[in-house]
Amino acid sequence: MLQQAFGTSQSPVILQGEGVVGLEAAAASMIGPGMLVLNLVSGMYGRPATATGPASTRWRSSRSRSPYDSSVPAVSVADAFRLRSDITVVCVVHCETPSGTVNDLDAISAVVAEHGALLIVDAVSTFGGIRCDFTAWQADLVVTAPQKCLGGTAGLSLLHVSEAAWEHMAANPAAPSGSVLSILDWRHAHLAGQPFPFTPSVTDIYGLQACLEQYLLEGAEAVLGPPPRRRPGRTGRRRGPGLTLWARDPAIRSDTVTAVRVPAGIDERELRARARGGIRGHAVRRPGDLSGIVLQIGHMGPGAYPLSPVIALTALGRALRALGVQADIGAGVEAAVSALEP
């Protein structure tokens, strides 16, 4: 079922452990001695991707420590390859949820493929909510998880692994073995008669099965398609009641999370606390560079249905008014509703 959902010919890997375990396993398994890694950093989740690598070079979306309000241009990736033709692995986060921005994987992956490097993609907050074409991207290792757009539990990592990635990991002397971070140990674990390296989380597997049944029954076209389909994909690109969206370029604003700039003089923690009670989705706090500056509203899984953004914007507007901000709730709701129209 997962292979069908991924739309690939490769057998996927279901790794035990929340998505960050899959990301750590990807770095540990793919990066080894003598490899130069190009880490594309457009937000806080891109920063630790090469922590286990012996050598790395980075391209940041902003030269300052903050704001992380833009994405990585493919032309900059091409420039990096011109400077260092010995880049072995490229790491990129598809959607940076703290800043609500999306990197253009179609363009970036084309550059990576042209130069023969291996591509690692963090698609934890995009698979099932934004188009993810692992085959078209020629992606070598993609990590996603069921707890975001699929609306499942946070106990598994779901991996697409290319044949080139399997060969690369097998030849990497630093790749873990007999470890919770070993991807190689799980390559054949799904086959009848093969033992599991570790005891699998059976309840999480049943949860994943339920999510995949729903996803496949609904169909990717319905899940990802434009209005009047069930999911309000373009909501993340609309402004709220008197708020400014964080990402500067509308083209890079995520369809799975809306990130808005907190108005000057407003305590983000108090705003979030007041709004949270009336939001079916999630008004979340992100530690790090954007703490207190940006408020994120996730619309993934159960929160990605037509009325969810309407409820979220109403709750957020009421919270803003309670804190003395002139919030046009009607305009915010109208923008959300218009995003659902054909």
C-alpha positions in Angstrom: 0.0 0.0 0.0 2.8 2.4 0.8 4.5 1.6 -2.5 1.3 2.4 -4.3 0.9 5.7 -2.4 4.5 6.6 -3.1 3.9 5.8 -6.8 7.3 4.1 -7.2 8.7 0.8 -8.4 11.0 0.5 -5.4 9.9 -1.3 -2.2 9.7 1.3 0.5 11.1 0.9 4.0 9.0 1.3 7.2 11.5 2.3 9.8 10.6 2.2 13.5 10.7 5.6 15.1 9.3 9.1 14.4 10.3 11.0 11.3 13.4 12.5 12.9 14.8 8.9 13.4 14.4 8.4 9.6 16.3 11.6 8.9 19.1 10.7 11.3 19.3 7.3 9.7 19.4 8.8 6.2 22.3 11.0 7.1 24.2 8.3 9.0 23.7 5.7 6.2 24.3 7.9 3.2 27.2 10.1 4.4 30.7 8.6 5.0 34.4 9.4 5.0 35.6 11.6 2.2 32.2 12.7 1.0 31.4 16.3 0.4 27.8 17.2 1.2 25.8 20.1 -0.1 23.2 21.0 2.6 20.5 23.4 1.3 19.4 25.4 4.3 16.2 27.4 3.9 15.1 27.1 7.5 15.8 25.6 10.9 15.1 22.0 9.9 17.7 22.1 7.2 20.5 23.1 9.6 21.3 19.7 11.2 21.0 17.6 8.1 24.7 17.0 7.8 25.6 16.8 11.5 27.0 13.3 11.0 28.9 14.1 7.8 32.7 14.5 7.7 32.6 17.5 5.4 29.8 19.7 4.2 29.1 23.0 2.4 25.9 25.0 2.9 23.8 27.3 0.9 21.5 29.5 3.1 18.4 31.1 2.0 19.3 34.3 3.9 22.7 35.6 4.8 21.5 36.7 8.2 20.6 34.4 11.1 17.0 35.1 10.4 14.4 35.5 8.7 14.3 32.2 6.7 11.5 33.7 4.5 12.8 32.5 1.2 13.8 29.3 -0.5 16.9 27.9 -2.2 17.0 28.8 -6.0 18.1 26.0 -8.3 20.6 28.3 -9.9 22.4 28.6 -6.6 22.7 24.8 -6.5 24.2 24.8 -9.9 26.6 27.5 -8.8 27.7 25.2 -5.9 28.4 22.4 -8.3 30.5 24.7 -10.5 32.6 25.6 -7.4 32.8 22.1 -6.1 32.3 19.3 -8.7 33.1 16.7 -6.0 29.8 17.1 -4.2 28.6 13.6 -3.4 25.3 14.1 -1.6 22.7 16.9 -1.6 20.3 17.3 1.3 17.1 19.4 1.1 14.0 20.0 3.1 10.9 20.1 0.9 8.8 22.2 3.3 10.2 24.2 6.2 7.2 24.2 8.5 8.5 26.8 10.9 8.6 29.4 8.1 5.9 27.9 5.8 8.1 27.8 2.7 8.6 25.2 0.1 11.8 24.4 -2.0 11.3 23.7 -5.7 12.3 20.1 -5.8 11.6 19.8 -9.6 14.2 22.4 -10.4 16.7 21.5 -7.6 16.5 17.7 -8.4 17.2 18.3 -12.1 20.4 20.1 -11.2 21.5 17.4 -8.8 20.7 14.7 -11.4 22.7 16.5 -14.1 25.8 16.4 -11.9 25.4 12.8 -10.8 25.1 13.5 -7.1 22.8 11.6 -4.7 19.7 13.4 -3.4 18.2 13.2 0.2 14.8 14.8 0.7 13.0 15.6 3.9 9.3 15.3 2.9 7.9 14.8 6.4 5.5 17.7 6.1 4.6 17.4 2.4 3.9 13.9 1.4 0.1 13.5 1.2 -0.4 17.3 1.1 1.8 18.6 -1.7 2.8 16.9 -4.9 5.7 14.6 -4.2 7.0 12.8 -7.3 10.0 10.7 -6.1 10.5 9.3 -9.6 10.5 12.6 -11.4 12.9 14.0 -8.8 15.2 11.0 -9.3 15.3 11.1 -5.5 17.6 8.6 -3.8 16.4 8.7 -0.3 13.1 10.4 0.7 12.0 10.5 4.4 8.4 11.1 5.3 6.1 10.1 8.2 2.4 9.3 8.8 1.7 12.0 11.5 1.6 15.0 9.2 -0.5 15.1 6.0 -1.6 11.4 6.3 -3.1 12.2 9.8 -1.6 9.2 11.5 0.5 8.5 14.6 4.0 9.8 15.2 5.9 6.5 15.6 7.2 5.6 12.1 9.5 6.8 9.4 8.5 6.1 5.8 11.4 5.9 3.3 11.7 5.7 -0.4 15.1 4.3 -1.3 16.4 4.1 -4.8 18.6 1.3 -6.1 21.5 3.8 -6.3 21.0 4.6 -2.7 21.0 1.0 -1.6 24.3 0.4 -3.5 25.8 3.6 -2.0 24.8 2.6 1.6 26.2 -0.9 1.1 29.5 0.5 0.0 29.6 3.1 2.8 31.8 1.8 5.6 30.2 4.3 8.0 26.7 3.1 7.4 25.2 1.8 10.6 24.5 -1.9 11.1 22.7 -3.6 13.9 21.5 -0.2 15.0 18.1 1.6 15.2 19.6 4.0 12.6 20.4 1.2 10.1 18.3 1.4 7.0 20.2 -1.6 5.4 18.9 -3.9 8.1 15.3 -3.3 7.0 15.8 -3.7 3.3 14.2 -7.2 3.1 12.3 -7.2 6.4 8.9 -6.9 4.6 9.4 -10.2 2.7 7.8 -13.3 4.0 10.1 -15.5 6.1 12.5 -12.6 6.8 13.1 -11.6 10.4 12.5 -8.1 11.8 15.8 -6.5 13.0 13.9 -5.1 16.0 10.4 -5.5 17.4 8.1 -3.4 15.2 5.5 -1.1 16.7 2.4 -3.1 15.7 -0.1 -0.5 16.8 1.6 2.2 14.7 1.6 -0.2 11.7 -2.2 -0.7 12.0 -2.5 3.1 12.2 -0.5 3.5 9.1 -2.6 0.9 7.3 -5.8 2.8 8.2 -4.2 6.1 6.9 -3.1 4.5 3.7 -6.5 2.9 3.1 -8.1 6.3 3.4 -5.5 8.0 1.2 -5.8 5.4 -1.5 -9.6 5.3 -1.4 -9.8 9.1 -1.7 -7.1 9.1 -4.3 -4.1 11.4 -4.7 -5.9 13.5 -7.3 -8.6 14.3 -4.9 -6.3 14.9 -2.0 -3.9 17.1 -3.8 -6.1 18.6 -6.5 -7.4 22.1 -6.7 -10.9 23.2 -5.4 -13.6 22.1 -5.3 -11.8 19.0 -4.1 -12.0 18.1 -0.4 -8.7 19.5 0.8 -8.1 23.3 0.9 -4.6 23.2 -0.6 -4.2 26.8 -1.5 -5.2 28.1 2.0 -1.6 28.5 3.1 -1.1 31.2 0.5 -4.0 33.4 1.6 -3.7 36.2 4.1 -5.5 36.1 7.4 -7.5 38.8 9.1 -5.1 41.7 9.0 -2.0 39.6 9.0 1.1 39.4 6.8 2.2 36.1 5.5 5.8 35.3 6.4 7.2 34.1 3.1 8.0 36.9 0.7 7.3 35.1 -2.5 3.8 33.7 -2.9 5.1 30.9 -5.1 7.1 29.3 -2.3 4.3 29.4 0.4 3.4 26.0 1.6 0.0 24.3 1.1 0.3 22.4 4.3 1.1 25.1 6.8 0.4 28.8 7.0 3.1 31.0 8.6 2.1 34.6 9.5 4.1 37.4 11.0 3.1 38.3 14.5 2.0 42.0 14.7 4.4 44.3 16.5 3.8 44.6 20.2 1.8 41.3 20.4 3.1 38.5 22.6 3.0 35.4 20.3 2.5 33.0 23.2 -0.6 34.9 24.4 -1.9 35.1 20.9 -1.4 31.4 20.3 -3.0 30.5 23.7 -6.1 32.6 23.0 -6.5 31.3 19.5 -5.8 27.6 20.2 -9.1 26.8 21.9 -11.1 27.6 18.7 -8.8 26.0 16.1 -9.3 22.5 14.8 -5.9 22.7 13.1 -2.8 23.5 15.1 -1.4 26.9 16.2 2.1 25.8 17.0 5.1 27.2 18.7 8.5 26.7 17.0 11.7 27.1 19.0 14.7 28.8 17.6 15.2 31.7 15.3 11.5 32.4 14.6 10.2 32.0 18.1 7.9 34.8 19.0 8.1 36.2 15.5 6.1 33.8 13.4 2.8 31.9 14.1 2.2 28.7 12.2 -1.2 27.1 11.5 -1.0 23.6 10.3 -3.6 22.2 7.9 -2.6 18.6 7.5 -4.5 15.4 7.9 -7.7 15.9 9.9 -7.1 19.7 9.8 -7.0 19.8 6.0 -10.7 19.9 5.3 -12.8 22.8 4.0 -14.1 24.3 7.2 -10.8 24.0 9.1 -9.2 27.2 7.8 -12.4 29.1 8.3 -12.5 28.0 11.9 -8.8 28.8 12.3 -9.0 32.3 10.9 -12.1 33.1 13.0 -10.4 31.9 16.2 -7.2 33.8 15.3 -9.1 37.0 14.4 -11.0 36.9 17.7 -7.7 36.4 19.6 -6.2 39.4 17.7 -9.2 41.6 18.6 -8.9 40.6 22.2 -5.3 41.8 22.2 -6.3 45.1 20.6 -5.5 44.5 17.0 -7.9 45.6 14.3 -8.7 42.3 12.7 -11.0 42.0 9.7 -12.4 38.5 10.4 -14.9 38.7 7.6 -12.2 39.4 5.0 -10.1 36.5 6.3 -13.0 34.1 6.2 -13.9 35.3 2.7 -10.4 34.7 1.5 -10.5 31.2 2.9 -13.8 30.5 1.3 -12.7 31.9 -2.1 -9.8 29.4 -2.0 -12.3 26.6 -2.0 -14.2 27.8 -5.0 -13.7 26.3 -8.5 
